[in-house]
Amino acid sequence: MVRVRYNQGWFRRGFALLWDADVLARLAPPRAVLSLREFFGLVDDWPDELPAAEGDALIVAGLEGSLDVLSGEDAAQWLETDLREAVFCFQDF
């Protein structure tokens, strides 16, 4: 059984993985959620105002679907290189 943790403090700063659609819906309307493709398109050209949470958050969907189409080895490599670098780039911004 998967243990679910919910802490309201995470959304104040930092990075989080969110799997619950109800929690996501409370944070942002669907039009404010970016696809992974859109996220990678923003790397090195981040917008001055973020699209979610009144300009305070960038919400990206599609991680699970992207991992599903990759082999385990390819998924691990992609997470450790491409996705990690993109997330760090955003955090630096």
C-alpha positions in Angstrom: 0.0 0.0 0.0 1.3 3.5 -0.9 1.6 5.9 2.0 0.2 9.3 1.1 1.8 12.4 2.7 0.2 15.8 2.4 1.9 18.8 3.8 0.6 22.3 3.1 4.1 23.8 3.5 5.6 22.4 0.3 4.0 24.8 -2.0 5.6 27.9 -0.5 9.0 27.1 -2.2 10.9 24.3 -3.8 10.1 21.4 -6.0 7.4 18.8 -5.5 5.9 15.8 -7.2 2.2 15.8 -7.1 0.1 12.7 -8.0 -3.3 13.7 -6.7 -5.6 15.4 -9.2 -7.8 16.9 -6.5 -4.9 18.7 -4.9 -3.7 19.9 -8.3 -7.1 21.3 -9.1 -7.0 23.3 -5.9 -3.7 24.8 -6.9 -4.4 25.8 -10.5 -6.9 25.5 -13.3 -6.1 23.1 -16.2 -5.1 26.0 -18.5 -2.3 26.9 -16.1 -0.7 23.4 -16.2 2.1 22.9 -18.7 3.0 19.7 -20.6 6.5 18.4 -20.3 7.0 19.4 -23.9 6.1 23.0 -23.0 8.3 22.9 -19.9 11.4 21.8 -22.0 10.5 24.6 -24.5 10.9 27.2 -21.7 14.4 26.1 -20.6 16.7 29.1 -20.7 13.8 31.4 -21.6 11.6 31.3 -18.4 8.6 33.7 -18.3 8.7 36.6 -15.9 5.3 35.6 -14.6 4.7 32.0 -13.9 1.3 30.6 -15.2 0.0 29.1 -12.0 -0.8 30.0 -8.4 -1.2 33.7 -9.2 2.3 33.8 -10.8 4.1 31.9 -8.0 4.2 28.4 -9.5 5.1 26.4 -12.6 3.0 23.2 -12.7 4.1 20.5 -15.3 2.1 17.4 -16.1 3.1 14.3 -18.0 6.0 12.8 -16.2 4.3 9.4 -15.6 3.3 9.1 -19.2 6.8 10.0 -20.4 8.3 7.4 -18.2 5.8 4.7 -19.3 7.1 4.8 -22.9 10.8 4.4 -22.0 12.6 1.3 -20.9 13.7 1.3 -17.3 17.3 2.1 -18.2 16.4 4.8 -20.6 14.0 6.3 -18.1 16.6 6.4 -15.4 19.1 8.1 -17.8 16.6 10.6 -19.0 15.6 11.5 -15.4 19.2 11.8 -14.3 20.3 14.0 -17.2 17.7 15.9 -19.3 14.9 16.3 -16.7 17.3 17.0 -13.8 19.2 19.7 -15.8 15.9 21.3 -16.8 14.6 21.4 -13.2 17.9 22.8 -11.9 17.8 25.5 -14.7 14.3 26.5 -13.5 15.4 26.5 -9.9 18.3 28.7 -10.7 15.9 31.1 -12.4 
